[in-house]
């Protein structure tokens, strides 16, 4: 019976050795997949940071355009008032045009 037990034990050791090798191979494959995914995550993070910076720059440009447009609209509104009420052009600075004197 001892011989039968020795055969069974050697079979179990052989089986566990094979499963251990299989497990190690699987772990190595999984580790390489993890490494590839980690690289992709790092690339995506870098892309996100770059696009955040681009968005900030674009927002600054748009904000300057809005301020410029607001200034232009204020100017045009003033000109429209002057055109609608011509005598306002000469009194808008608090000085009336008197015989060719005054005005802004």
C-alpha positions as CSV (number, residue, x, y, z in Angstrom):
1,X,0.0,0.0,0.0
2,X,2.9,2.3,0.6
3,X,3.8,2.1,-3.0
4,X,0.3,3.1,-4.0
5,X,0.4,6.1,-1.7
6,X,3.8,7.1,-3.0
7,X,2.4,7.1,-6.6
8,X,-0.7,9.1,-5.5
9,X,1.5,11.6,-3.7
10,X,3.9,12.0,-6.6
11,X,0.8,12.5,-8.9
12,X,-0.5,15.2,-6.6
13,X,2.9,16.9,-6.4
14,X,3.1,16.8,-10.2
15,X,-0.4,18.1,-10.5
16,X,0.2,20.9,-8.0
17,X,3.5,21.8,-9.8
18,X,1.7,22.0,-13.1
19,X,-1.1,24.2,-11.6
20,X,1.5,26.4,-9.9
21,X,3.3,26.9,-13.3
22,X,-0.1,27.6,-15.0
23,X,-0.9,30.0,-12.2
24,X,2.5,31.8,-12.6
25,X,2.0,32.1,-16.4
26,X,-1.5,33.5,-15.9
27,X,-0.2,36.0,-13.4
28,X,2.5,37.1,-15.8
29,X,-0.1,37.6,-18.6
30,X,-2.3,39.5,-16.2
31,X,0.6,41.7,-15.1
32,X,1.5,42.6,-18.7
33,X,-2.2,43.5,-19.3
34,X,-2.2,45.7,-16.2
35,X,1.0,47.4,-17.4
36,X,-0.6,48.1,-20.8
37,X,-3.8,49.5,-19.1
38,X,-1.7,51.6,-16.8
39,X,0.1,53.2,-19.8
40,X,-3.3,53.9,-21.4
41,X,-4.5,55.5,-18.2
42,X,-1.4,57.7,-18.0
43,X,-1.9,58.8,-21.7
44,X,-5.5,59.7,-21.0
45,X,-4.6,61.7,-17.9
46,X,-2.0,63.6,-19.9
47,X,-4.6,64.3,-22.6
48,X,-7.1,65.5,-20.1
49,X,-4.6,67.9,-18.6
50,X,-3.7,69.2,-22.0
51,X,-7.3,69.7,-22.9
52,X,-8.0,71.5,-19.6
53,X,-5.2,73.9,-20.4
54,X,-6.5,74.5,-23.9
55,X,-10.0,75.0,-22.5
56,X,-8.7,77.7,-20.1
57,X,-6.9,79.5,-22.9
58,X,-9.9,79.4,-25.1
59,X,-12.1,80.6,-22.3
60,X,-9.7,83.6,-21.7
61,X,-9.9,84.5,-25.4
62,X,-13.7,84.3,-25.4
63,X,-13.9,86.4,-22.3
64,X,-11.7,89.1,-23.9
65,X,-14.0,89.0,-27.0
66,X,-17.1,89.4,-24.7
67,X,-15.5,92.4,-23.0
68,X,-14.5,94.0,-26.3
69,X,-18.0,93.4,-27.7
70,X,-19.6,95.0,-24.6
71,X,-17.3,98.0,-25.0
72,X,-18.2,98.3,-28.7
73,X,-21.9,98.0,-27.9
74,X,-21.7,100.8,-25.3
75,X,-19.9,103.0,-27.9
76,X,-22.5,102.2,-30.5
77,X,-25.3,102.9,-28.1
78,X,-23.8,106.3,-27.3
79,X,-23.5,107.1,-31.0
80,X,-27.1,106.0,-31.7
81,X,-28.3,108.4,-29.0
82,X,-26.3,111.2,-30.5
83,X,-27.7,110.5,-33.9
84,X,-31.3,110.3,-32.5
85,X,-30.9,113.6,-30.6
86,X,-28.3,115.7,-32.6
87,X,-28.2,118.6,-30.1
88,X,-27.1,116.0,-27.4
89,X,-23.7,115.7,-29.3
90,X,-22.8,119.3,-28.2
91,X,-24.2,119.1,-24.7
92,X,-23.0,115.6,-23.8
93,X,-19.9,116.9,-22.1
94,X,-21.7,119.6,-20.3
95,X,-20.6,122.3,-22.7
96,X,-23.0,123.9,-25.2
97,X,-21.8,124.9,-28.6
98,X,-22.0,128.6,-28.7
99,X,-21.1,130.3,-31.9
100,X,-18.5,127.8,-32.9
101,X,-17.0,127.5,-29.4
102,X,-17.2,124.5,-27.2
103,X,-18.0,120.9,-27.8
104,X,-16.1,117.8,-27.0
